[in-house]
Amino acid sequence: MSIITILIVLVIAGVLLYLLNVLIPLDPKIRTVINVLVGLVLFLWIVGLLTGHQFIKLR
């Protein structure tokens, strides 16, 4: 997977999280849980790309 694809996925995830945090009124606890889960999924995906493990299969 190219570095451009990785950057595009990270930018899209960041924009979606930003829009979720700004536009949708949620309890701060729920918002924190969503942010942590998305961050954890992205972290596992990037670690999987770097190490060759497939924690999350996108295709």
Predicted model as a PDB file, atoms N, CA, C, CB and O in Angstrom, pLDDT in the B-factor column:
MODEL        1                                                                  
ATOM      1  N   MET A   1       0.857  -1.166   0.000  1.00 69.00           N  
ATOM      2  CA  MET A   1       0.000   0.000   0.000  1.00 69.00           C  
ATOM      3  C   MET A   1       0.906   1.233   0.000  1.00 69.00           C  
ATOM      4  CB  MET A   1      -0.977  -0.004   1.231  1.00 69.00           C  
ATOM      5  O   MET A   1       1.883   1.304   0.746  1.00 69.00           O  
ATOM      6  N   SER A   2       0.568   2.181  -0.836  1.00 79.00           N  
ATOM      7  CA  SER A   2       1.428   3.358  -0.977  1.00 79.00           C  
ATOM      8  C   SER A   2       1.229   4.339   0.176  1.00 79.00           C  
ATOM      9  CB  SER A   2       1.154   4.057  -2.308  1.00 79.00           C  
ATOM     10  O   SER A   2       0.212   4.319   0.869  1.00 79.00           O  
ATOM     11  N   ILE A   3       2.212   5.179   0.352  1.00 86.00           N  
ATOM     12  CA  ILE A   3       2.168   6.183   1.416  1.00 86.00           C  
ATOM     13  C   ILE A   3       1.042   7.192   1.162  1.00 86.00           C  
ATOM     14  CB  ILE A   3       3.526   6.913   1.525  1.00 86.00           C  
ATOM     15  O   ILE A   3       0.469   7.736   2.106  1.00 86.00           O  
ATOM     16  N   ILE A   4       0.730   7.436  -0.101  1.00 91.00           N  
ATOM     17  CA  ILE A   4      -0.359   8.366  -0.444  1.00 91.00           C  
ATOM     18  C   ILE A   4      -1.694   7.809   0.043  1.00 91.00           C  
ATOM     19  CB  ILE A   4      -0.409   8.619  -1.978  1.00 91.00           C  
ATOM     20  O   ILE A   4      -2.517   8.551   0.578  1.00 91.00           O  
ATOM     21  N   THR A   5      -1.910   6.510  -0.138  1.00 88.00           N  
ATOM     22  CA  THR A   5      -3.155   5.887   0.316  1.00 88.00           C  
ATOM     23  C   THR A   5      -3.277   5.971   1.833  1.00 88.00           C  
ATOM     24  CB  THR A   5      -3.222   4.420  -0.140  1.00 88.00           C  
ATOM     25  O   THR A   5      -4.354   6.253   2.359  1.00 88.00           O  
ATOM     26  N   ILE A   6      -2.186   5.730   2.525  1.00 87.00           N  
ATOM     27  CA  ILE A   6      -2.192   5.809   3.989  1.00 87.00           C  
ATOM     28  C   ILE A   6      -2.517   7.231   4.444  1.00 87.00           C  
ATOM     29  CB  ILE A   6      -0.827   5.361   4.565  1.00 87.00           C  
ATOM     30  O   ILE A   6      -3.323   7.422   5.354  1.00 87.00           O  
ATOM     31  N   LEU A   7      -1.900   8.218   3.819  1.00 91.00           N  
ATOM     32  CA  LEU A   7      -2.172   9.613   4.177  1.00 91.00           C  
ATOM     33  C   LEU A   7      -3.615  10.001   3.887  1.00 91.00           C  
ATOM     34  CB  LEU A   7      -1.229  10.542   3.426  1.00 91.00           C  
ATOM     35  O   LEU A   7      -4.232  10.720   4.672  1.00 91.00           O  
ATOM     36  N   ILE A   8      -4.158   9.531   2.768  1.00 93.00           N  
ATOM     37  CA  ILE A   8      -5.551   9.841   2.430  1.00 93.00           C  
ATOM     38  C   ILE A   8      -6.488   9.251   3.473  1.00 93.00           C  
ATOM     39  CB  ILE A   8      -5.907   9.305   1.027  1.00 93.00           C  
ATOM     40  O   ILE A   8      -7.429   9.917   3.905  1.00 93.00           O  
ATOM     41  N   VAL A   9      -6.244   8.013   3.883  1.00 90.00           N  
ATOM     42  CA  VAL A   9      -7.093   7.382   4.905  1.00 90.00           C  
ATOM     43  C   VAL A   9      -7.005   8.142   6.220  1.00 90.00           C  
ATOM     44  CB  VAL A   9      -6.686   5.910   5.118  1.00 90.00           C  
ATOM     45  O   VAL A   9      -8.024   8.360   6.876  1.00 90.00           O  
ATOM     46  N   LEU A  10      -5.806   8.548   6.613  1.00 92.00           N  
ATOM     47  CA  LEU A  10      -5.646   9.291   7.869  1.00 92.00           C  
ATOM     48  C   LEU A  10      -6.325  10.657   7.813  1.00 92.00           C  
ATOM     49  CB  LEU A  10      -4.164   9.467   8.189  1.00 92.00           C  
ATOM     50  O   LEU A  10      -6.938  11.083   8.793  1.00 92.00           O  
ATOM     51  N   VAL A  11      -6.223  11.343   6.684  1.00 94.00           N  
ATOM     52  CA  VAL A  11      -6.869  12.654   6.536  1.00 94.00           C  
ATOM     53  C   VAL A  11      -8.384  12.505   6.566  1.00 94.00           C  
ATOM     54  CB  VAL A  11      -6.427  13.336   5.221  1.00 94.00           C  
ATOM     55  O   VAL A  11      -9.069  13.286   7.228  1.00 94.00           O  
ATOM     56  N   ILE A  12      -8.911  11.518   5.862  1.00 94.00           N  
ATOM     57  CA  ILE A  12     -10.365  11.310   5.858  1.00 94.00           C  
ATOM     58  C   ILE A  12     -10.865  10.969   7.257  1.00 94.00           C  
ATOM     59  CB  ILE A  12     -10.749  10.190   4.871  1.00 94.00           C  
ATOM     60  O   ILE A  12     -11.893  11.490   7.689  1.00 94.00           O  
ATOM     61  N   ALA A  13     -10.154  10.103   7.964  1.00 93.00           N  
ATOM     62  CA  ALA A  13     -10.558   9.748   9.330  1.00 93.00           C  
ATOM     63  C   ALA A  13     -10.507  10.981  10.237  1.00 93.00           C  
ATOM     64  CB  ALA A  13      -9.646   8.626   9.897  1.00 93.00           C  
ATOM     65  O   ALA A  13     -11.395  11.180  11.066  1.00 93.00           O  
ATOM     66  N   GLY A  14      -9.479  11.800  10.080  1.00 93.00           N  
ATOM     67  CA  GLY A  14      -9.375  13.010  10.890  1.00 93.00           C  
ATOM     68  C   GLY A  14     -10.492  13.998  10.621  1.00 93.00           C  
ATOM     69  O   GLY A  14     -11.044  14.588  11.550  1.00 93.00           O  
ATOM     70  N   VAL A  15     -10.825  14.177   9.360  1.00 95.00           N  
ATOM     71  CA  VAL A  15     -11.915  15.094   9.002  1.00 95.00           C  
ATOM     72  C   VAL A  15     -13.247  14.575   9.532  1.00 95.00           C  
ATOM     73  CB  VAL A  15     -11.988  15.280   7.470  1.00 95.00           C  
ATOM     74  O   VAL A  15     -14.053  15.347  10.052  1.00 95.00           O  
ATOM     75  N   LEU A  16     -13.480  13.274   9.403  1.00 93.00           N  
ATOM     76  CA  LEU A  16     -14.732  12.710   9.914  1.00 93.00           C  
ATOM     77  C   LEU A  16     -14.832  12.834  11.431  1.00 93.00           C  
ATOM     78  CB  LEU A  16     -14.853  11.246   9.508  1.00 93.00           C  
ATOM     79  O   LEU A  16     -15.901  13.136  11.961  1.00 93.00           O  
ATOM     80  N   LEU A  17     -13.719  12.602  12.132  1.00 93.00           N  
ATOM     81  CA  LEU A  17     -13.735  12.784  13.586  1.00 93.00           C  
ATOM     82  C   LEU A  17     -13.967  14.240  13.959  1.00 93.00           C  
ATOM     83  CB  LEU A  17     -12.423  12.293  14.198  1.00 93.00           C  
ATOM     84  O   LEU A  17     -14.703  14.535  14.901  1.00 93.00           O  
ATOM     85  N   TYR A  18     -13.347  15.141  13.228  1.00 94.00           N  
ATOM     86  CA  TYR A  18     -13.545  16.566  13.490  1.00 94.00           C  
ATOM     87  C   TYR A  18     -15.017  16.947  13.298  1.00 94.00           C  
ATOM     88  CB  TYR A  18     -12.643  17.417  12.565  1.00 94.00           C  
ATOM     89  O   TYR A  18     -15.610  17.620  14.141  1.00 94.00           O  
ATOM     90  N   LEU A  19     -15.591  16.509  12.183  1.00 93.00           N  
ATOM     91  CA  LEU A  19     -16.998  16.825  11.926  1.00 93.00           C  
ATOM     92  C   LEU A  19     -17.906  16.210  12.985  1.00 93.00           C  
ATOM     93  CB  LEU A  19     -17.408  16.333  10.536  1.00 93.00           C  
ATOM     94  O   LEU A  19     -18.877  16.836  13.410  1.00 93.00           O  
ATOM     95  N   LEU A  20     -17.599  14.996  13.409  1.00 91.00           N  
ATOM     96  CA  LEU A  20     -18.384  14.347  14.453  1.00 91.00           C  
ATOM     97  C   LEU A  20     -18.305  15.138  15.749  1.00 91.00           C  
ATOM     98  CB  LEU A  20     -17.901  12.910  14.678  1.00 91.00           C  
ATOM     99  O   LEU A  20     -19.316  15.332  16.424  1.00 91.00           O  
ATOM    100  N   ASN A  21     -17.109  15.594  16.098  1.00 90.00           N  
ATOM    101  CA  ASN A  21     -16.928  16.326  17.352  1.00 90.00           C  
ATOM    102  C   ASN A  21     -17.551  17.711  17.321  1.00 90.00           C  
ATOM    103  CB  ASN A  21     -15.463  16.445  17.668  1.00 90.00           C  
ATOM    104  O   ASN A  21     -18.017  18.199  18.351  1.00 90.00           O  
ATOM    105  N   VAL A  22     -17.570  18.353  16.161  1.00 92.00           N  
ATOM    106  CA  VAL A  22     -18.047  19.729  16.075  1.00 92.00           C  
ATOM    107  C   VAL A  22     -19.547  19.806  15.801  1.00 92.00           C  
ATOM    108  CB  VAL A  22     -17.291  20.469  14.993  1.00 92.00           C  
ATOM    109  O   VAL A  22     -20.249  20.618  16.406  1.00 92.00           O  
ATOM    110  N   LEU A  23     -20.039  18.968  14.895  1.00 92.00           N  
ATOM    111  CA  LEU A  23     -21.406  19.135  14.415  1.00 92.00           C  
ATOM    112  C   LEU A  23     -22.454  18.318  15.168  1.00 92.00           C  
ATOM    113  CB  LEU A  23     -21.460  18.778  12.982  1.00 92.00           C  
ATOM    114  O   LEU A  23     -23.613  18.727  15.237  1.00 92.00           O  
ATOM    115  N   ILE A  24     -22.075  17.180  15.730  1.00 90.00           N  
ATOM    116  CA  ILE A  24     -23.061  16.312  16.372  1.00 90.00           C  
ATOM    117  C   ILE A  24     -22.952  16.478  17.886  1.00 90.00           C  
ATOM    118  CB  ILE A  24     -22.853  14.818  15.958  1.00 90.00           C  
ATOM    119  O   ILE A  24     -21.894  16.236  18.468  1.00 90.00           O  
ATOM    120  N   PRO A  25     -24.049  16.891  18.519  1.00 90.00           N  
ATOM    121  CA  PRO A  25     -24.005  17.059  19.979  1.00 90.00           C  
ATOM    122  C   PRO A  25     -24.037  15.695  20.678  1.00 90.00           C  
ATOM    123  CB  PRO A  25     -25.191  17.936  20.461  1.00 90.00           C  
ATOM    124  O   PRO A  25     -25.043  14.986  20.648  1.00 90.00           O  
ATOM    125  N   LEU A  26     -22.930  15.357  21.295  1.00 88.00           N  
ATOM    126  CA  LEU A  26     -22.831  14.105  22.041  1.00 88.00           C  
ATOM    127  C   LEU A  26     -22.331  14.399  23.447  1.00 88.00           C  
ATOM    128  CB  LEU A  26     -21.892  13.097  21.323  1.00 88.00           C  
ATOM    129  O   LEU A  26     -21.706  15.426  23.709  1.00 88.00           O  
ATOM    130  N   ASP A  27     -22.625  13.471  24.334  1.00 92.00           N  
ATOM    131  CA  ASP A  27     -22.073  13.540  25.680  1.00 92.00           C  
ATOM    132  C   ASP A  27     -20.550  13.427  25.575  1.00 92.00           C  
ATOM    133  CB  ASP A  27     -22.668  12.413  26.599  1.00 92.00           C  
ATOM    134  O   ASP A  27     -20.051  12.629  24.781  1.00 92.00           O  
ATOM    135  N   PRO A  28     -19.809  14.202  26.354  1.00 91.00           N  
ATOM    136  CA  PRO A  28     -18.343  14.141  26.250  1.00 91.00           C  
ATOM    137  C   PRO A  28     -17.757  12.747  26.479  1.00 91.00           C  
ATOM    138  CB  PRO A  28     -17.734  15.091  27.238  1.00 91.00           C  
ATOM    139  O   PRO A  28     -16.729  12.408  25.892  1.00 91.00           O  
ATOM    140  N   LYS A  29     -18.396  11.939  27.321  1.00 94.00           N  
ATOM    141  CA  LYS A  29     -17.898  10.582  27.561  1.00 94.00           C  
ATOM    142  C   LYS A  29     -18.025   9.728  26.303  1.00 94.00           C  
ATOM    143  CB  LYS A  29     -18.662   9.926  28.726  1.00 94.00           C  
ATOM    144  O   LYS A  29     -17.104   8.986  25.963  1.00 94.00           O  
ATOM    145  N   ILE A  30     -19.153   9.828  25.615  1.00 92.00           N  
ATOM    146  CA  ILE A  30     -19.365   9.063  24.387  1.00 92.00           C  
ATOM    147  C   ILE A  30     -18.401   9.546  23.307  1.00 92.00           C  
ATOM    148  CB  ILE A  30     -20.833   9.191  23.903  1.00 92.00           C  
ATOM    149  O   ILE A  30     -17.839   8.739  22.567  1.00 92.00           O  
ATOM    150  N   ARG A  31     -18.213  10.839  23.219  1.00 93.00           N  
ATOM    151  CA  ARG A  31     -17.290  11.410  22.236  1.00 93.00           C  
ATOM    152  C   ARG A  31     -15.862  10.914  22.475  1.00 93.00           C  
ATOM    153  CB  ARG A  31     -17.333  12.950  22.292  1.00 93.00           C  
ATOM    154  O   ARG A  31     -15.138  10.603  21.529  1.00 93.00           O  
ATOM    155  N   THR A  32     -15.469  10.845  23.742  1.00 94.00           N  
ATOM    156  CA  THR A  32     -14.135  10.347  24.077  1.00 94.00           C  
ATOM    157  C   THR A  32     -13.978   8.883  23.693  1.00 94.00           C  
ATOM    158  CB  THR A  32     -13.859  10.526  25.568  1.00 94.00           C  
ATOM    159  O   THR A  32     -12.941   8.490  23.159  1.00 94.00           O  
ATOM    160  N   VAL A  33     -14.990   8.078  23.957  1.00 95.00           N  
ATOM    161  CA  VAL A  33     -14.936   6.660  23.605  1.00 95.00           C  
ATOM    162  C   VAL A  33     -14.803   6.490  22.098  1.00 95.00           C  
ATOM    163  CB  VAL A  33     -16.189   5.926  24.116  1.00 95.00           C  
ATOM    164  O   VAL A  33     -14.003   5.677  21.637  1.00 95.00           O  
ATOM    165  N   ILE A  34     -15.576   7.245  21.328  1.00 93.00           N  
ATOM    166  CA  ILE A  34     -15.502   7.159  19.871  1.00 93.00           C  
ATOM    167  C   ILE A  34     -14.118   7.568  19.378  1.00 93.00           C  
ATOM    168  CB  ILE A  34     -16.580   8.043  19.222  1.00 93.00           C  
ATOM    169  O   ILE A  34     -13.544   6.895  18.522  1.00 93.00           O  
ATOM    170  N   ASN A  35     -13.578   8.655  19.906  1.00 93.00           N  
ATOM    171  CA  ASN A  35     -12.251   9.111  19.498  1.00 93.00           C  
ATOM    172  C   ASN A  35     -11.174   8.082  19.817  1.00 93.00           C  
ATOM    173  CB  ASN A  35     -11.919  10.430  20.175  1.00 93.00           C  
ATOM    174  O   ASN A  35     -10.281   7.843  19.005  1.00 93.00           O  
ATOM    175  N   VAL A  36     -11.256   7.474  20.993  1.00 95.00           N  
ATOM    176  CA  VAL A  36     -10.265   6.467  21.381  1.00 95.00           C  
ATOM    177  C   VAL A  36     -10.377   5.235  20.497  1.00 95.00           C  
ATOM    178  CB  VAL A  36     -10.440   6.076  22.856  1.00 95.00           C  
ATOM    179  O   VAL A  36      -9.359   4.690  20.071  1.00 95.00           O  
ATOM    180  N   LEU A  37     -11.591   4.789  20.214  1.00 95.00           N  
ATOM    181  CA  LEU A  37     -11.775   3.606  19.370  1.00 95.00           C  
ATOM    182  C   LEU A  37     -11.261   3.839  17.954  1.00 95.00           C  
ATOM    183  CB  LEU A  37     -13.247   3.212  19.326  1.00 95.00           C  
ATOM    184  O   LEU A  37     -10.588   2.976  17.390  1.00 95.00           O  
ATOM    185  N   VAL A  38     -11.568   4.986  17.382  1.00 93.00           N  
ATOM    186  CA  VAL A  38     -11.086   5.282  16.038  1.00 93.00           C  
ATOM    187  C   VAL A  38      -9.564   5.386  16.035  1.00 93.00           C  
ATOM    188  CB  VAL A  38     -11.716   6.587  15.509  1.00 93.00           C  
ATOM    189  O   VAL A  38      -8.910   4.885  15.120  1.00 93.00           O  
ATOM    190  N   GLY A  39      -9.000   6.028  17.046  1.00 93.00           N  
ATOM    191  CA  GLY A  39      -7.550   6.120  17.152  1.00 93.00           C  
ATOM    192  C   GLY A  39      -6.897   4.759  17.297  1.00 93.00           C  
ATOM    193  O   GLY A  39      -5.853   4.506  16.696  1.00 93.00           O  
ATOM    194  N   LEU A  40      -7.494   3.881  18.084  1.00 93.00           N  
ATOM    195  CA  LEU A  40      -6.959   2.533  18.269  1.00 93.00           C  
ATOM    196  C   LEU A  40      -7.018   1.728  16.977  1.00 93.00           C  
ATOM    197  CB  LEU A  40      -7.726   1.805  19.370  1.00 93.00           C  
ATOM    198  O   LEU A  40      -6.061   1.033  16.635  1.00 93.00           O  
ATOM    199  N   VAL A  41      -8.128   1.817  16.261  1.00 89.00           N  
ATOM    200  CA  VAL A  41      -8.254   1.105  14.987  1.00 89.00           C  
ATOM    201  C   VAL A  41      -7.219   1.603  13.990  1.00 89.00           C  
ATOM    202  CB  VAL A  41      -9.669   1.273  14.410  1.00 89.00           C  
ATOM    203  O   VAL A  41      -6.579   0.798  13.313  1.00 89.00           O  
ATOM    204  N   LEU A  42      -7.043   2.908  13.888  1.00 89.00           N  
ATOM    205  CA  LEU A  42      -6.037   3.456  12.976  1.00 89.00           C  
ATOM    206  C   LEU A  42      -4.624   3.045  13.386  1.00 89.00           C  
ATOM    207  CB  LEU A  42      -6.142   4.982  12.929  1.00 89.00           C  
ATOM    208  O   LEU A  42      -3.794   2.728  12.534  1.00 89.00           O  
ATOM    209  N   PHE A  43      -4.353   3.051  14.689  1.00 90.00           N  
ATOM    210  CA  PHE A  43      -3.047   2.634  15.171  1.00 90.00           C  
ATOM    211  C   PHE A  43      -2.769   1.174  14.817  1.00 90.00           C  
ATOM    212  CB  PHE A  43      -2.950   2.840  16.682  1.00 90.00           C  
ATOM    213  O   PHE A  43      -1.688   0.854  14.323  1.00 90.00           O  
ATOM    214  N   LEU A  44      -3.727   0.295  15.062  1.00 86.00           N  
ATOM    215  CA  LEU A  44      -3.547  -1.119  14.735  1.00 86.00           C  
ATOM    216  C   LEU A  44      -3.377  -1.324  13.235  1.00 86.00           C  
ATOM    217  CB  LEU A  44      -4.734  -1.936  15.242  1.00 86.00           C  
ATOM    218  O   LEU A  44      -2.598  -2.176  12.806  1.00 86.00           O  
ATOM    219  N   TRP A  45      -4.094  -0.557  12.449  1.00 84.00           N  
ATOM    220  CA  TRP A  45      -3.971  -0.657  10.994  1.00 84.00           C  
ATOM    221  C   TRP A  45      -2.572  -0.260  10.536  1.00 84.00           C  
ATOM    222  CB  TRP A  45      -5.021   0.224  10.306  1.00 84.00           C  
ATOM    223  O   TRP A  45      -1.969  -0.952   9.716  1.00 84.00           O  
ATOM    224  N   ILE A  46      -2.052   0.848  11.059  1.00 87.00           N  
ATOM    225  CA  ILE A  46      -0.714   1.300  10.670  1.00 87.00           C  
ATOM    226  C   ILE A  46       0.358   0.328  11.171  1.00 87.00           C  
ATOM    227  CB  ILE A  46      -0.447   2.715  11.217  1.00 87.00           C  
ATOM    228  O   ILE A  46       1.303   0.026  10.441  1.00 87.00           O  
ATOM    229  N   VAL A  47       0.225  -0.161  12.398  1.00 85.00           N  
ATOM    230  CA  VAL A  47       1.185  -1.142  12.910  1.00 85.00           C  
ATOM    231  C   VAL A  47       1.150  -2.403  12.056  1.00 85.00           C  
ATOM    232  CB  VAL A  47       0.885  -1.485  14.389  1.00 85.00           C  
ATOM    233  O   VAL A  47       2.193  -2.993  11.774  1.00 85.00           O  
ATOM    234  N   GLY A  48      -0.035  -2.815  11.645  1.00 84.00           N  
ATOM    235  CA  GLY A  48      -0.159  -3.979  10.774  1.00 84.00           C  
ATOM    236  C   GLY A  48       0.513  -3.762   9.433  1.00 84.00           C  
ATOM    237  O   GLY A  48       1.119  -4.684   8.888  1.00 84.00           O  
ATOM    238  N   LEU A  49       0.414  -2.567   8.901  1.00 83.00           N  
ATOM    239  CA  LEU A  49       1.085  -2.265   7.637  1.00 83.00           C  
ATOM    240  C   LEU A  49       2.598  -2.302   7.788  1.00 83.00           C  
ATOM    241  CB  LEU A  49       0.650  -0.901   7.118  1.00 83.00           C  
ATOM    242  O   LEU A  49       3.304  -2.789   6.905  1.00 83.00           O  
ATOM    243  N   LEU A  50       3.090  -1.790   8.904  1.00 83.00           N  
ATOM    244  CA  LEU A  50       4.533  -1.732   9.109  1.00 83.00           C  
ATOM    245  C   LEU A  50       5.142  -3.094   9.434  1.00 83.00           C  
ATOM    246  CB  LEU A  50       4.849  -0.763  10.216  1.00 83.00           C  
ATOM    247  O   LEU A  50       6.284  -3.366   9.065  1.00 83.00           O  
ATOM    248  N   THR A  51       4.392  -3.943  10.119  1.00 84.00           N  
ATOM    249  CA  THR A  51       4.939  -5.227  10.551  1.00 84.00           C  
ATOM    250  C   THR A  51       4.538  -6.391   9.659  1.00 84.00           C  
ATOM    251  CB  THR A  51       4.506  -5.510  11.951  1.00 84.00           C  
ATOM    252  O   THR A  51       5.138  -7.463   9.742  1.00 84.00           O  
ATOM    253  N   GLY A  52       3.557  -6.208   8.825  1.00 79.00           N  
ATOM    254  CA  GLY A  52       3.098  -7.283   7.959  1.00 79.00           C  
ATOM    255  C   GLY A  52       1.947  -8.087   8.536  1.00 79.00           C  
ATOM    256  O   GLY A  52       1.421  -8.967   7.855  1.00 79.00           O  
ATOM    257  N   HIS A  53       1.540  -7.814   9.763  1.00 74.00           N  
ATOM    258  CA  HIS A  53       0.386  -8.490  10.349  1.00 74.00           C  
ATOM    259  C   HIS A  53      -0.891  -7.846   9.834  1.00 74.00           C  
ATOM    260  CB  HIS A  53       0.437  -8.439  11.897  1.00 74.00           C  
ATOM    261  O   HIS A  53      -0.901  -6.670   9.469  1.00 74.00           O  
ATOM    262  N   GLN A  54      -1.969  -8.622   9.806  1.00 69.00           N  
ATOM    263  CA  GLN A  54      -3.240  -8.073   9.348  1.00 69.00           C  
ATOM    264  C   GLN A  54      -4.238  -8.113  10.496  1.00 69.00           C  
ATOM    265  CB  GLN A  54      -3.779  -8.855   8.119  1.00 69.00           C  
ATOM    266  O   GLN A  54      -4.998  -9.069  10.643  1.00 69.00           O  
ATOM    267  N   PHE A  55      -4.222  -7.044  11.317  1.00 64.00           N  
ATOM    268  CA  PHE A  55      -5.194  -6.917  12.378  1.00 64.00           C  
ATOM    269  C   PHE A  55      -6.567  -6.576  11.801  1.00 64.00           C  
ATOM    270  CB  PHE A  55      -4.750  -5.853  13.385  1.00 64.00           C  
ATOM    271  O   PHE A  55      -7.598  -7.061  12.267  1.00 64.00           O  
ATOM    272  N   ILE A  56      -6.547  -5.731  10.776  1.00 60.00           N  
ATOM    273  CA  ILE A  56      -7.783  -5.255  10.147  1.00 60.00           C  
ATOM    274  C   ILE A  56      -7.632  -5.432   8.654  1.00 60.00           C  
ATOM    275  CB  ILE A  56      -8.090  -3.759  10.511  1.00 60.00           C  
ATOM    276  O   ILE A  56      -6.671  -4.943   8.059  1.00 60.00           O  
ATOM    277  N   LYS A  57      -8.571  -6.125   8.050  1.00 65.00           N  
ATOM    278  CA  LYS A  57      -8.527  -6.320   6.600  1.00 65.00           C  
ATOM    279  C   LYS A  57      -9.504  -5.344   5.940  1.00 65.00           C  
ATOM    280  CB  LYS A  57      -8.875  -7.801   6.219  1.00 65.00           C  
ATOM    281  O   LYS A  57     -10.713  -5.407   6.163  1.00 65.00           O  
ATOM    282  N   LEU A  58      -8.962  -4.452   5.134  1.00 62.00           N  
ATOM    283  CA  LEU A  58      -9.817  -3.492   4.437  1.00 62.00           C  
ATOM    284  C   LEU A  58     -10.321  -4.059   3.112  1.00 62.00           C  
ATOM    285  CB  LEU A  58      -9.058  -2.185   4.194  1.00 62.00           C  
ATOM    286  O   LEU A  58     -11.363  -3.635   2.614  1.00 62.00           O  
ATOM    287  N   ARG A  59      -9.595  -5.005   2.546  1.00 64.00           N  
ATOM    288  CA  ARG A  59     -10.026  -5.632   1.297  1.00 64.00           C  
ATOM    289  C   ARG A  59      -9.932  -7.117   1.400  1.00 64.00           C  
ATOM    290  CB  ARG A  59      -9.204  -5.142   0.126  1.00 64.00           C  
ATOM    291  O   ARG A  59     -10.253  -7.824   0.444  1.00 64.00           O  
TER     292      ARG A  59                                                      
ENDMDL                                                                          
END                                                                             
